[in-house]
Structures are given as structure tokens and as C-alpha cells.
Amino acid sequence: MNLILFISAILFLLIIFQLFRSSELLAITDKEKKFSSFNDKLNNLNAIGGIIFLLLLIVGLVWYSVAEYDNYVLPIASEHGHVTERLFWVTTAVTAFVFIVTQIVMFYFAYKYKFSEKRKAQFYPENIKLELIWTIIPAIVLTVLIGWGLIVWGEITGPPPEDPEVIEVVGYQFAWASRYPGKDNKLGSYNYKLIDVDNIVGIDFTDSASFDDFMPREIHVPKGKPVLFKIRSRDVIHSVYMPYMRSQMNAVPGMPTQFWFVPTKTTEEIREETGNPDFNYEILCNKICGRAHFSMKHTVIVQEEYEYLEWKKSQKPWIEKNPEYLSKIQVKNNFQKLSLRD
């Protein structure tokens, strides 16, 4: 039965192919008749309509870019943000120029070379000089843009300045967690095997540096001082995106990443600048990481350095807030020892 269905399907496809083949042969034999009888009165109107559409497109793009500039360009709140912003606008200007020029040429050609019975198509197989021009020039421009971008990228993902504020940022479906080093200014180790309902980032308390680490509900950073984000993910790929800082870095399972930045405007200053008293900086997830991706937001508070230091002193180690976790560790250790004896 399956063989019969398979053969029937093959025969059906062959019939369809032959029908299309027959229509092509008929079209070829009737080619001269169709061209000689061509008399489209809307031909000129279509060509003029293309030019009008092109002009409206260019005017609309320019008008929207000028009129809506303040609505889609965000204030810059980090030192490197000005460099990345300049790189973005230079890239945008280059690509916009190329887009507009190619559209003008395309619509002009459609108008100039609209169908005419008095004109025959010219065979133009090659032009080495023209091909070199449109290959070498884009290659040079792209090399400059990519090289510039790599330099900027290398600076913000490379080693930070001395004595940065180190903060661990962990993404998981569908929230963020942050961990700070305590008084020893040393972030303790972690182990993904230790992740549970309470220890959501897998703090490893076999490392003594972990005992004074604390995990606040929101991230605080000082203005004017380098901040290093050490980033990782518990499950799928997330993305630490801070639009006002012009910063973004993927959080990849099993592959820790990082970036550093220097905030230049406190939360209070940006509230005054935007005219929004409820404004807060946020970490957003810029990867579509699942059904509740939209809810992955984490508040970031930028403070003057003295305010930040006061806030940091007021924080209690995570283990002090969760003393019962020490007993869980002891139970696990005892269980492992018993298992080894058996």
C-alpha cells in the first residue's frame, strides 16, 4: 500500500512538471506575437509613480528623523557611551547614504529604461573597472568601520582600570540576580551544582571569601568609578542590556563574560534631565529567552560615591540572612561522608 502511494505521488509530480513544461513551450512559440502586441497605456504612469514614490520616501525619512529625534535617542550616562554613540551614527550615516543612492539609481533606471518598442536591450557582459570600484570602495569602508568597532569593543570588554567595583550578574528564566563582594572586596567562588531555591546563584561556601558576599534586590553603582560586571547564565542565553549606558553583553551558560563601564550621571540627575521623577536605570534582557522574557528587568541605582559606600556598609552578608543554609551544607557533607563509607 505504501509503495502504491509513493509511486502515485511520483507520477503526480511528473504530470505537474509536464504541464509547466508545456506552458513554457507555448509561451516561447507565442513570444513574438506577445511582444508585437504590447500596448500598455499605464507604462509611463507606472514609471512616473515610481519617481513620486521615491521622492515621498526620502522626504518621509528625513522628516521622521528630524521630528522624532528626541523620542528615540536616549541620553548617554557612561563615559564610553559617547564613543559607541559616535560609532553608531557614523555607521548609520554611511549605510543611509548607500541606501538612498541605490534607491535613486534603481527608480531612475526603472523610469529611464521603461519598455519601449523602439529600444532594444543592450548586452553588457562585464566591466572590470566598474566591478573593481564597487568591490574595493565598500571593502575599505567596511574595514574602517569594523576595525573601529573592534577597538571600541576591546576597550569595554578588556581589562578594567585599577580597583573597579566588581559585581556578579546572573541571568535565569526569568529574572536577574546580583552578588557583591563584602568587606574583603573579593567575590567568592560559585558552583552550579549548589544552585537551589535559596542559593539561586550557587555560592560556594567552601571558599572563605564567600561568607561576606551579599545579594541585594537591586544593583547600586557609584558615579565616576569603573564598574565591572561579571556575567553568567543559569539556563539559556540572556543579554545584559543597559541602553542609557550604551552597554550590552550576552550571558551564556557555561561561558562567563564581562564588561565594564563608568557611570557619569546619578539616578537623580537623569530624573531631572528626563523630567521623569520615577525614572530608574534598568538591566533588560535583549534576547528572546522564553515566554516571560518581557519581565526580565533589574533596577540599577547610580549614586554619588559617598552614598554608594554608605549603602554598601549597610548590607548584610547573604549567609547572615539565611543562617539555615549552613545547616543544609552540614547535612549534605555528612550525607556525602556516610555514602563514601558505605
C-alpha positions in Angstrom: 0.0 0.0 0.0 2.8 2.4 0.9 4.6 1.6 -2.3 1.5 2.3 -4.4 1.1 5.7 -2.6 4.7 6.5 -3.2 4.5 5.7 -7.0 1.3 7.7 -7.3 2.9 10.7 -5.7 5.9 10.4 -8.1 3.5 10.2 -11.1 1.5 13.2 -9.9 4.7 15.3 -9.6 5.7 14.2 -13.1 2.3 15.3 -14.5 2.6 18.7 -12.9 6.1 19.1 -14.2 5.0 18.2 -17.8 2.1 20.7 -17.5 4.5 23.5 -16.6 6.9 22.4 -19.3 4.1 22.5 -21.9 3.1 26.1 -20.8 6.8 27.2 -21.2 6.9 25.8 -24.7 3.7 27.5 -25.6 5.0 30.8 -24.2 8.2 30.5 -26.3 6.3 29.8 -29.6 4.0 32.8 -28.9 6.8 35.1 -27.8 6.9 37.3 -31.0 3.2 37.7 -31.0 3.0 38.9 -27.4 5.8 41.4 -27.8 4.4 42.9 -31.0 1.0 43.3 -29.4 2.3 45.0 -26.3 0.5 48.3 -25.8 0.4 49.2 -22.1 -1.1 52.7 -21.7 -0.2 52.7 -18.0 3.5 52.1 -18.7 4.5 55.8 -18.4 2.2 56.3 -15.4 3.9 53.4 -13.6 7.4 54.9 -14.3 6.3 58.4 -13.0 4.6 56.8 -10.0 8.0 55.2 -9.1 9.7 58.6 -9.1 7.0 60.1 -7.0 7.2 57.2 -4.5 11.0 57.7 -4.3 10.6 61.4 -3.5 8.0 60.7 -0.8 10.2 58.0 0.7 13.2 60.3 1.0 11.1 63.3 2.3 9.4 60.9 4.9 12.7 59.5 6.1 14.2 63.0 6.6 11.1 64.4 8.2 10.8 61.4 10.6 14.5 61.5 11.5 14.3 65.2 12.4 10.9 65.3 14.0 11.2 62.2 16.1 14.9 62.5 17.0 14.3 63.4 20.7 11.9 60.5 21.1 14.3 57.7 20.0 17.7 59.0 21.0 18.3 58.3 24.7 20.6 60.4 27.0 24.1 59.0 27.5 25.1 58.1 31.1 28.5 56.5 30.7 32.0 57.5 29.6 32.3 55.0 26.7 28.7 55.8 25.7 29.8 58.8 23.7 32.3 56.7 21.7 29.8 54.0 20.9 27.2 56.6 20.0 29.6 58.3 17.6 30.3 54.9 16.0 26.6 54.1 15.7 25.8 57.4 14.0 28.8 57.2 11.6 27.7 53.7 10.6 24.1 54.9 10.2 25.2 57.8 8.0 27.3 55.6 5.8 24.5 52.9 5.3 21.8 55.5 4.9 23.9 57.3 2.2 24.3 54.0 0.3 20.6 53.1 0.7 19.4 56.5 -0.6 21.9 56.5 -3.6 21.0 52.9 -4.6 17.3 53.7 -4.4 17.7 56.8 -6.5 19.6 54.8 -9.1 17.1 51.9 -9.1 14.0 54.1 -9.5 15.7 56.3 -12.1 16.7 53.3 -14.2 13.1 52.0 -13.9 11.9 55.3 -15.3 14.6 55.9 -17.9 14.5 52.4 -19.3 10.8 51.7 -19.2 9.6 49.4 -22.0 9.6 50.9 -25.5 9.1 49.1 -28.8 11.7 51.5 -30.3 14.5 50.3 -28.0 16.4 47.0 -27.9 18.2 45.7 -24.8 22.0 46.1 -25.0 24.1 43.1 -24.0 26.6 44.4 -21.4 28.6 41.3 -20.2 31.3 42.9 -18.0 33.2 46.0 -16.9 36.3 45.2 -14.9 36.8 48.8 -13.8 33.3 49.2 -12.6 33.5 45.9 -10.7 36.7 46.9 -9.0 35.2 50.2 -7.9 32.1 48.7 -6.3 34.2 46.0 -4.6 37.2 47.9 -3.4 35.4 51.0 -2.0 32.9 49.1 0.1 35.7 46.8 1.3 37.7 49.8 2.5 34.7 51.5 4.2 33.7 48.3 5.9 37.2 47.6 7.1 37.4 51.0 8.7 34.0 50.6 10.4 34.7 47.1 11.6 38.2 47.9 12.8 36.9 51.0 14.7 34.1 48.8 16.3 36.6 46.2 17.3 38.8 48.8 19.0 35.8 50.1 21.0 34.6 46.6 21.8 38.0 45.6 23.0 38.2 48.5 25.4 34.9 47.8 27.2 35.3 44.1 27.3 39.0 44.0 28.1 40.8 44.5 31.5 39.1 47.3 33.5 41.0 50.2 35.2 42.5 49.5 38.6 40.3 49.0 41.6 36.9 48.6 39.9 33.6 47.8 41.7 33.1 44.2 40.9 29.5 42.9 40.7 28.3 39.5 39.6 25.2 39.5 37.4 23.4 36.2 36.9 20.5 35.7 34.5 17.9 32.9 34.7 14.4 32.4 33.5 13.0 35.0 34.1 14.9 37.3 36.4 18.3 38.7 37.3 20.4 38.2 40.5 23.4 40.2 41.6 26.1 39.4 44.1 28.7 41.8 45.7 31.9 41.1 47.5 31.9 42.0 51.2 34.5 43.8 53.3 37.3 41.7 51.8 36.5 43.1 48.3 36.8 39.6 47.0 34.0 37.8 45.3 33.7 34.2 46.5 33.5 31.1 44.2 30.4 29.6 42.9 29.3 26.1 41.7 26.4 25.4 39.5 25.8 22.1 41.4 24.9 24.2 44.5 22.1 26.1 42.9 18.8 25.6 44.7 15.7 27.5 45.6 17.6 29.6 48.3 21.1 29.7 46.8 20.0 30.9 43.4 23.5 31.7 42.1 25.3 28.7 43.6 27.5 30.4 46.1 30.3 28.0 47.2 30.8 28.4 50.9 33.9 26.1 50.9 35.6 29.3 49.7 36.0 31.6 52.8 35.7 34.7 50.5 32.0 33.8 50.0 30.9 34.3 53.6 30.7 38.1 53.4 29.2 38.3 49.9 25.8 39.9 49.8 22.9 39.8 47.3 20.7 42.9 47.2 17.4 43.2 45.4 18.7 46.0 43.2 22.1 46.9 41.9 23.8 50.1 43.2 26.8 51.5 41.5 28.9 54.7 42.1 29.1 57.6 39.7 32.5 58.3 38.2 34.1 55.0 39.2 34.7 51.9 37.0 32.2 49.2 37.5 32.9 45.6 36.3 30.0 43.3 35.6 31.0 39.6 35.8 28.1 37.9 33.8 26.9 34.4 33.6 23.6 32.5 33.0 22.0 29.6 34.7 19.9 28.2 31.8 19.7 29.8 28.4 21.3 32.7 26.6 20.3 36.1 28.1 21.7 39.5 27.4 22.7 42.2 30.0 21.4 45.3 28.2 21.7 48.9 29.7 20.5 51.3 27.0 21.4 54.5 28.8 24.9 53.2 29.5 25.2 52.0 25.8 26.3 48.6 27.2 25.3 45.1 26.3 26.8 41.7 26.8 25.4 38.2 26.4 25.0 35.9 29.4 26.0 32.5 28.1 25.6 29.2 30.1 29.0 27.7 30.9 30.9 30.7 29.5 31.4 33.6 31.9 31.5 37.1 30.2 32.2 40.6 31.4 32.1 44.3 30.5 33.0 47.4 32.4 31.7 51.0 32.3 32.0 54.3 34.2 28.6 55.9 35.1 28.5 59.6 34.6 25.0 60.5 35.8 23.3 59.6 39.0 19.7 58.4 39.0 18.7 61.7 40.5 20.5 63.6 37.7 18.9 61.5 34.9 15.5 62.0 36.5 15.9 65.8 36.3 17.2 65.5 32.7 14.3 63.4 31.5 11.7 65.2 33.6 10.6 61.8 35.0 10.7 61.6 38.8 10.0 57.9 38.7 12.8 57.0 36.2 15.2 54.2 37.1 18.1 52.7 35.1 17.4 49.1 34.3 19.1 45.9 33.2 17.0 44.4 30.4 17.3 41.1 28.7 17.9 41.7 25.0 17.5 38.0 24.0 14.2 36.3 23.4 14.8 33.8 26.1 11.3 32.3 26.7 7.7 33.1 27.4 8.3 35.6 30.2 11.3 37.3 28.5 9.5 40.7 28.8 9.6 40.6 32.6 13.4 40.3 32.9 14.2 43.7 34.4 16.6 44.6 37.2 16.8 48.1 38.7 20.1 49.8 38.7 20.7 52.8 41.1 23.6 55.2 40.3 24.7 57.2 43.3 27.4 59.6 44.3 30.4 57.6 45.7 29.8 58.6 49.3 26.2 57.5 49.1 27.2 54.2 47.5 29.7 53.5 50.2 27.1 54.1 52.9 24.7 51.8 51.1 27.3 49.1 50.8 28.2 49.3 54.5 24.6 48.8 55.4 24.3 45.5 53.5 24.4 42.2 55.4 26.1 39.1 54.1 23.7 36.6 52.4 24.6 33.9 54.8 23.5 36.0 57.8 20.1 36.5 56.2 19.9 32.7 55.5 21.6 31.0 58.5 19.6 27.8 58.0 21.6 27.3 54.8 24.7 26.5 56.9 22.8 23.5 58.4 21.9 22.4 54.9 25.5 22.4 53.9 26.4 20.4 57.0 23.7 17.8 56.3 25.0 17.4 52.7 28.6 17.0 53.9 27.5 14.4 56.5 25.5 12.5 53.9 28.4 12.5 51.5 30.7 11.2 54.2 28.3 8.4 55.0 28.0 7.5 51.3 31.7 7.3 51.0 32.0 4.9 54.0 29.3 2.6 52.6 
